[in-house]
């Protein structure tokens, strides 16, 4: 969702373009970011190098991510008010509740 408006588009971390990078290259990218892209630097006080290595391991696991792991990750992700409202509307609909029409969002 966040990458839709970025240029260049963020890579699919499961694909060979990313998976063929060395662990050290992934570590460096996470720590230092990529200039002129949406990838910020996460080193320098944002977390420990230990956390960066955990992210490298996570990226390595992405191609083998099971459906259950994906569902668990979705469930653990923080949700904003709009996401919670949408989820409630979906559950109401699936439970047979009448659909409520919402007023269009107003923009300033």
FIDREN-938001 format. One record per residue (C-alpha): residue in three letters; x, y, z. Coordinates in Angstrom, 3 decimals. Layout:
<pts>
ala;X;Y;Z .
...
</pts>
This chain:
<pts>
unk;0.000;0.000;0.000 .
unk;2.716;2.484;0.944 .
unk;4.801;1.771;-2.149 .
unk;2.120;2.698;-4.702 .
unk;3.206;6.322;-4.950 .
unk;6.943;5.720;-4.801 .
unk;9.340;6.053;-7.683 .
unk;11.174;3.878;-8.291 .
unk;8.762;1.197;-7.107 .
unk;9.987;-0.840;-4.128 .
unk;11.218;-4.291;-5.131 .
unk;9.394;-7.486;-4.293 .
unk;11.736;-8.767;-1.601 .
unk;10.883;-12.374;-2.498 .
unk;12.291;-12.077;-6.019 .
unk;15.812;-12.886;-7.209 .
unk;16.763;-9.192;-7.550 .
unk;16.769;-9.006;-3.746 .
unk;17.407;-12.642;-2.827 .
unk;20.624;-12.700;-4.898 .
unk;22.134;-9.891;-2.797 .
unk;24.584;-11.004;-0.133 .
unk;23.622;-10.800;3.534 .
unk;26.136;-7.969;3.897 .
unk;24.536;-6.022;1.036 .
unk;21.069;-6.406;2.591 .
unk;22.453;-5.312;5.952 .
unk;24.085;-2.233;4.409 .
unk;20.874;-1.247;2.572 .
unk;18.782;-1.542;5.754 .
unk;21.319;0.423;7.794 .
unk;22.055;3.136;5.199 .
unk;18.953;3.319;3.012 .
unk;18.947;4.005;-0.720 .
unk;19.387;7.613;-1.813 .
unk;16.651;9.206;-3.917 .
unk;14.168;6.416;-3.150 .
unk;11.569;5.733;-0.470 .
unk;14.016;3.474;1.430 .
unk;15.194;5.366;4.528 .
unk;18.249;4.491;6.611 .
unk;17.376;2.524;9.731 .
unk;20.881;2.519;11.254 .
unk;22.404;5.182;13.415 .
unk;20.271;5.036;16.526 .
unk;16.986;3.676;15.129 .
unk;17.696;0.175;16.376 .
unk;20.443;-2.270;17.066 .
unk;22.583;-4.006;14.482 .
unk;21.166;-7.193;15.951 .
unk;17.704;-6.062;14.785 .
unk;19.117;-5.369;11.318 .
unk;20.484;-8.915;11.092 .
unk;17.058;-10.223;12.136 .
unk;15.553;-8.267;9.225 .
unk;18.100;-9.852;6.873 .
unk;16.973;-13.296;8.107 .
unk;13.332;-12.278;7.670 .
unk;13.974;-11.128;4.070 .
unk;15.676;-14.462;3.379 .
unk;12.579;-16.291;4.683 .
unk;10.046;-14.321;2.601 .
unk;10.096;-16.645;-0.448 .
unk;9.125;-19.574;1.820 .
unk;6.531;-17.663;3.883 .
unk;3.574;-19.929;4.557 .
unk;-0.027;-18.805;4.268 .
unk;-0.431;-19.229;8.037 .
unk;2.610;-17.010;8.684 .
unk;1.152;-14.341;6.375 .
unk;-2.209;-14.497;8.170 .
unk;-0.447;-14.245;11.546 .
unk;1.529;-11.211;10.344 .
unk;-1.643;-9.498;9.078 .
unk;-3.321;-10.133;12.417 .
unk;-0.391;-8.648;14.373 .
unk;-0.018;-5.526;12.215 .
unk;-1.296;-2.365;13.894 .
unk;-4.520;-1.046;12.393 .
unk;-5.719;2.519;12.080 .
unk;-9.346;3.614;12.598 .
unk;-10.214;3.319;8.891 .
unk;-8.820;-0.227;8.745 .
unk;-10.748;-1.231;11.861 .
unk;-13.983;0.270;10.442 .
unk;-13.491;-1.560;7.149 .
unk;-12.789;-4.833;8.950 .
unk;-15.944;-4.383;11.088 .
unk;-18.049;-3.592;7.999 .
unk;-16.723;-6.728;6.316 .
unk;-17.503;-8.905;9.341 .
unk;-21.002;-7.365;9.625 .
unk;-21.631;-8.062;5.943 .
unk;-20.393;-11.651;6.207 .
unk;-22.598;-12.071;9.292 .
unk;-25.701;-10.981;7.348 .
unk;-26.007;-7.438;8.683 .
unk;-27.525;-4.844;6.324 .
unk;-24.949;-2.783;4.425 .
unk;-24.647;0.810;5.629 .
unk;-23.907;3.404;2.946 .
unk;-21.250;5.845;4.099 .
unk;-20.969;9.493;3.183 .
unk;-17.988;10.207;0.925 .
unk;-14.887;11.441;2.735 .
unk;-14.468;15.202;2.778 .
unk;-11.096;16.595;1.837 .
unk;-9.813;19.976;2.865 .
</pts>
